[in-house]
Structures are given as C-alpha cells and as structure tokens.
Amino acid sequence: MVPSTSRRRLLQTVGATATAALAGCTALDALGSADSAAEYTLTVDSVDASPVEHALYEPNDGALFGDPARAARSDILPEGRHTTYGYEPLPEDAYLEHDGRYYQTETVVTGRQSVERTLVSASPLPDDATVPDDAVQVDALDRPSARVVKILHSDAQSDGQGASADLLRDGAYVLRRPAELESQLATGDLDGRVVVMKAGGPWNYRIETVTRSITETEYATLALEVADSREAFREVVFGSRIDAELAPATLPEGVRSTLDHAIGRGQYAERTPLSESFDTLLDRLGLDGVETAANGRLLWYNKSLYRYGLYVDDSPDA
C-alpha cells in the first residue's frame, strides 16, 4: 500500500525518534529497513489516439473472435439484439459508433437452451510411447483447432489449476464459435489422432471428439445509446474511461517536473521515503492506495492521452 504523505512523515518521525531514544531497537529498525527498501516505479506511455477514438471498440480481423463480434454489432445497431449460446460475442460495456450516434453494449442472460455441441478432450501419451505415423504437428492445424489443443495442453500441464481451466467443461473444450464449428476438430478428422506439441518432445496427445446435446446459457447482446454527437460522447468517455485529468498550470512545479520526466523517459522511480513531489503526483493520479501494482490506467494531460501504471517492489534488495 502506498502510504499517504502524512503517514510517511509520521513513520519517518517515529523512526528518527526511536533511533535516538532506543538505539538498536530491532523492531523499529526492521520497520525502517523495510520502508526504505520499497521502490515505486511510475510508467507513462503515450497513446496515439484521441480519447474518443481510443474508447471506441473495433473487432479484430480474425475469424475466431472478429467475425462473431462483427455479426453481433451488425445485428444490434441501432436497436436490434443478437443471441448466442455459451459465449458472449462482444465485450461488456464496449462503445460503438453508428451514423454519428454512440452506443454501449450490454449482455444479459435470457435463459438456457439445449444445444448440440462437439466436445474435445486430449489424453497425454506416455513419454516412451511410439508416435504414430499419422500424428500431426499442432502448428499444422487450422488456427481454431490449434488454439483448442494448446488450451488442453496447458490444462494438462497445470493439473487443471491453470488459467485455461475456466474455458473447459469437465476437462473438455466445447466448440461454440462459428470458426470453431468449421474447424478440423468439428469435422471429426482428428478424432483418435495424435497431436504433437513439439517435434521430438515429450508432449503428445491423443485427441477425442464427441458430439452430444448440452445445456448452454443463452445470451442476448443489446446496444444502449449514450450520446447523439461526438462532443457529447467525449464527455461520456471522460466520465467513464479517463482515470486522471491533469493540467500543467494546476500542478506545483515539482509535481509537474516529475510527471514531465516520467513522460519523457517512459518511467520515473524513487525509493522510500518518497519525495513530496512524487508522493503528491501519485495521489493526483489516484495511485495512493496501490499495494503492489496497477496498470492500464488513462491520463489526459496537456491535451494528450497517456497510459500509466505503478509497480511497487518491496524486496530487500530493491
């Protein structure tokens, strides 16, 4: 946690008084040592876009995620809805533009539906097992299929405790998105085949695909109009996406100099006890409560947009 200015001064005063009165006091020496070891690094990167442009969501060019997002956007703008089963095609609260008006996406659960799906599982082969002649390299698969196999590989290597676990149902990946439904895995061509993760390596998996009816959550994606002009939408963006709005003229000279230094070099770092100017800057940026790290925040400063973050290293050798 980043101490406030008053708290830091209090700690420094207590430390100095204790040292003079009780030289060698182990507990207070340890407190002072730990506090002095912490290093605070502020990172600031320029964003090459206006706040409005940066806030607007644009689907990527890929078929796996981009195509479903574009289909949903087409259906919901300006007043429609788009239904999917088992997945959400658009980010929640994404901003979209249509004919000079601005909208925010909203996804709600509207029920459940029994849907026929293909489930994919991967069983690891023993390290000494002979790799079949018809085994296929994972990178030779189409992109949706390769992605699924890599997710199953990650789950197997982490014993189901990795980040990929949330993407699986009872250890199997469910093909849901249109690109997945047209992949090699969906055709059944890979059922019973061995996929090799690395040529000559130990990670080989036998793929099993099975089609069955499962219950999927039904999602309805809608668009809520939030502004009828670019000027009005700009105010929406500043109210919802900009974390700090600062102007050079309103900052004390030392604070302004510290921020300009961070912008010019991409970062600025100090060890505790922090200078008053850096401490004040962290407070102005809303970083005074950060314990270990914060990133991806947006700053509007001197008519430019920046992305910033704070990293706290309190290791003894910091």
C-alpha positions in Angstrom: 0.0 0.0 0.0 1.3 3.4 -0.9 1.4 5.5 2.3 -0.1 9.0 2.3 2.2 12.0 2.7 1.2 12.4 6.4 1.7 8.7 7.1 5.1 8.7 5.6 6.2 11.7 7.6 4.8 10.1 10.7 6.8 6.9 10.0 9.9 8.9 9.4 9.5 11.0 12.6 8.8 7.9 14.7 11.8 6.1 13.2 14.1 9.1 13.9 12.9 9.5 17.5 13.1 5.8 18.2 16.6 5.6 16.9 17.8 8.4 19.1 16.0 7.2 22.2 16.3 3.4 21.8 19.4 2.7 19.7 19.4 -0.9 18.4 15.7 -1.4 18.8 15.2 -4.4 16.5 11.5 -4.0 15.7 11.8 -0.3 14.7 15.0 -0.9 12.8 13.2 -3.6 10.8 10.3 -1.2 10.1 12.7 1.5 8.8 14.6 -1.0 6.7 11.5 -2.5 5.1 10.2 1.0 4.3 13.5 2.2 2.8 13.7 -0.9 0.6 10.5 -0.2 -1.3 10.9 1.2 -4.8 8.0 2.9 -6.6 8.1 2.9 -10.4 5.6 5.0 -12.4 5.3 4.1 -16.0 3.8 6.5 -18.6 3.3 5.7 -22.3 1.8 7.9 -25.0 -1.4 6.7 -26.6 -1.5 7.6 -30.3 -5.2 8.3 -30.4 -7.8 10.8 -29.1 -9.8 9.7 -26.1 -12.9 9.2 -28.3 -11.0 7.0 -30.8 -9.3 5.1 -28.1 -12.6 4.4 -26.3 -14.4 3.0 -29.4 -14.3 -0.8 -29.8 -13.3 -2.2 -33.1 -13.4 -6.0 -33.7 -10.1 -7.6 -34.8 -9.6 -9.1 -38.3 -9.6 -12.7 -37.1 -12.3 -15.1 -37.8 -12.4 -16.7 -34.4 -13.3 -13.6 -32.4 -13.6 -10.9 -35.0 -16.3 -12.5 -37.1 -18.8 -13.1 -34.2 -18.2 -9.6 -32.9 -18.9 -8.0 -36.3 -22.0 -10.1 -36.7 -23.3 -9.1 -33.3 -22.5 -5.4 -34.0 -24.4 -5.5 -37.2 -27.5 -7.1 -35.5 -27.7 -4.8 -32.5 -27.1 -1.4 -34.2 -29.1 0.7 -33.8 -31.9 -1.0 -31.9 -31.6 -4.8 -32.5 -30.4 -7.7 -30.5 -28.1 -10.7 -31.1 -28.4 -14.1 -29.4 -25.6 -16.5 -28.7 -25.3 -19.8 -26.7 -22.4 -20.4 -24.3 -20.4 -17.4 -25.2 -20.6 -13.6 -25.4 -19.6 -12.1 -28.8 -18.8 -8.6 -27.7 -17.1 -7.2 -24.6 -19.4 -5.9 -21.9 -19.8 -2.1 -21.9 -17.9 -1.6 -25.2 -18.6 1.7 -27.0 -19.7 1.6 -30.6 -20.5 4.3 -33.2 -23.3 4.2 -35.8 -24.3 7.1 -38.1 -22.8 9.7 -35.8 -24.5 8.3 -32.7 -22.8 6.4 -29.9 -23.8 3.2 -28.1 -22.7 1.0 -25.3 -23.0 -2.8 -25.4 -24.9 -4.7 -22.8 -25.2 -8.5 -22.5 -27.9 -10.2 -20.4 -28.8 -13.8 -19.7 -32.2 -14.7 -21.2 -32.3 -18.4 -20.3 -30.8 -21.7 -21.2 -31.1 -23.9 -24.3 -30.2 -27.5 -25.2 -27.7 -27.3 -28.0 -25.7 -30.0 -29.9 -22.0 -29.3 -29.4 -18.7 -31.1 -30.1 -16.6 -31.6 -27.0 -12.8 -32.1 -27.4 -10.5 -33.8 -24.9 -6.8 -34.7 -25.1 -5.2 -37.6 -23.3 -1.4 -37.4 -22.8 0.7 -40.2 -24.2 3.4 -41.8 -22.1 6.8 -40.3 -22.7 8.1 -43.5 -24.1 5.1 -44.2 -26.3 5.7 -44.6 -30.1 4.3 -41.7 -32.0 2.1 -42.9 -34.8 3.0 -42.2 -38.4 -0.2 -40.2 -39.0 0.5 -37.9 -36.0 0.1 -34.2 -36.8 2.1 -31.2 -35.6 -0.1 -28.8 -33.6 1.1 -25.8 -35.7 -0.1 -27.6 -38.9 -3.7 -27.5 -37.7 -6.0 -24.7 -38.6 -5.9 -21.8 -36.1 -9.1 -22.6 -34.2 -8.1 -26.2 -33.8 -4.5 -25.4 -32.8 -5.8 -23.0 -30.2 -8.1 -25.6 -28.6 -5.3 -28.2 -28.4 -2.9 -25.7 -26.8 -5.6 -24.9 -24.2 -6.0 -28.6 -23.4 -2.2 -28.9 -23.3 -2.0 -26.0 -20.8 -4.7 -27.6 -18.7 -2.9 -30.9 -18.6 0.4 -29.4 -17.6 -1.1 -27.4 -14.8 -3.2 -30.4 -13.5 -6.4 -28.4 -14.1 -5.2 -25.5 -12.0 -4.2 -23.1 -14.7 -6.0 -20.1 -16.3 -7.3 -22.3 -19.0 -9.5 -24.3 -16.6 -12.3 -21.8 -16.8 -12.5 -22.5 -20.6 -13.2 -26.2 -20.1 -16.2 -28.3 -19.1 -15.2 -31.4 -17.2 -11.8 -31.3 -18.8 -13.1 -30.9 -22.4 -13.3 -27.9 -24.6 -16.7 -27.1 -26.1 -16.7 -25.8 -29.7 -19.1 -22.9 -29.9 -17.9 -20.0 -32.1 -18.6 -20.2 -35.8 -14.9 -20.6 -36.8 -14.6 -23.5 -34.3 -17.7 -25.1 -35.7 -16.0 -25.2 -39.1 -12.6 -26.3 -37.9 -10.8 -29.6 -38.3 -11.8 -30.6 -34.8 -15.5 -30.1 -35.7 -15.3 -32.4 -38.7 -14.1 -35.3 -36.7 -11.0 -35.7 -38.8 -8.8 -35.5 -35.7 -10.8 -37.9 -33.6 -8.4 -40.6 -32.3 -5.4 -38.9 -33.9 -2.2 -37.9 -32.1 -1.2 -34.3 -32.0 2.5 -33.5 -31.3 3.1 -30.2 -29.5 6.9 -30.2 -30.2 8.8 -32.3 -32.6 10.8 -34.9 -30.7 9.4 -33.6 -27.5 7.5 -35.4 -24.7 4.1 -33.6 -25.2 2.0 -35.8 -27.4 -1.8 -36.1 -27.0 -4.5 -38.4 -28.4 -7.5 -36.3 -29.4 -11.0 -37.4 -28.7 -14.1 -35.6 -30.1 -17.7 -36.4 -29.2 -20.9 -34.7 -30.1 -23.7 -34.5 -27.6 -26.5 -32.3 -26.5 -25.6 -30.0 -23.6 -27.3 -27.1 -21.8 -25.9 -23.7 -22.8 -26.6 -20.3 -21.3 -28.5 -18.1 -23.7 -27.0 -14.5 -24.0 -28.8 -11.5 -25.6 -26.5 -8.7 -26.6 -28.0 -5.2 -27.0 -26.9 -1.6 -27.6 -27.8 1.3 -25.4 -27.5 4.8 -26.9 -25.3 7.0 -24.7 -24.6 10.1 -26.9 -26.0 11.7 -30.1 -22.9 13.6 -31.0 -19.1 13.3 -30.9 -18.9 16.2 -28.4 -21.4 14.5 -26.1 -19.7 11.2 -26.4 -16.4 12.8 -25.4 -17.9 13.8 -22.1 -19.1 10.2 -21.6 -15.6 8.9 -22.2 -14.0 11.4 -19.8 -16.6 10.4 -17.2 -16.1 6.7 -17.6 -12.7 5.9 -19.0 -10.2 8.6 -18.1 -8.7 7.9 -14.7 -6.9 11.2 -14.2 -7.2 14.6 -15.9 -4.4 17.0 -15.1 -3.2 20.3 -16.5 0.3 21.7 -16.2 -0.9 25.0 -14.9 -2.7 23.4 -11.9 0.3 21.3 -10.7 3.1 22.5 -8.4 6.4 23.0 -10.1 8.0 19.9 -8.6 5.0 17.7 -9.4 4.9 19.0 -12.9 8.6 18.4 -13.4 8.3 14.8 -12.1 5.4 14.0 -14.4 7.2 15.5 -17.4 10.2 13.4 -16.5 8.1 10.3 -16.4 6.5 11.1 -19.8 9.8 12.0 -21.4 11.6 8.8 -20.3 8.6 6.5 -20.1 9.1 6.0 -16.3 10.1 7.5 -13.1 11.3 5.7 -9.9 12.1 6.5 -6.3 12.8 4.5 -3.2 11.1 5.3 0.0 10.9 7.7 1.7 9.4 9.3 -1.4 9.9 12.9 -2.2 6.9 15.2 -1.6 6.5 15.9 -5.3 6.4 12.3 -6.3 4.1 11.5 -3.4 1.7 14.3 -4.5 1.8 13.1 -8.1 0.8 9.5 -7.1 -2.1 11.0 -5.2 -3.2 13.1 -8.1 -3.0 10.0 -10.3 -5.2 8.0 -7.9 -2.4 5.6 -7.1 -2.1 6.3 -3.4 -3.8 3.1 -2.5 -1.8 0.7 -4.7 -0.1 -2.1 -2.8 1.9 -4.0 -5.5 0.8 -2.9 -9.0 -1.7 -1.0 -11.1 -1.6 -0.7 -14.9 -3.7 0.2 -17.9 -5.0 3.5 -16.4 -5.6 6.5 -18.7 -4.3 10.1 -18.1 -5.3 13.2 -20.1 -2.5 15.7 -19.7 -1.6 18.8 -21.7 -4.0 17.8 -24.5 -2.6 14.4 -24.9 -3.6 10.9 -23.8 -1.3 8.5 -21.9 -1.5 5.1 -20.4 0.1 4.8 -16.9 0.8 2.3 -14.1 2.6 1.9 -10.9 4.8 -1.0 -9.7 5.9 -1.4 -6.1 9.0 -3.5 -5.3 9.5 -4.0 -1.6 12.0 -6.8 -1.8 15.1 -6.3 0.5 17.5 -5.8 -2.4 15.3 -3.2 -4.2 
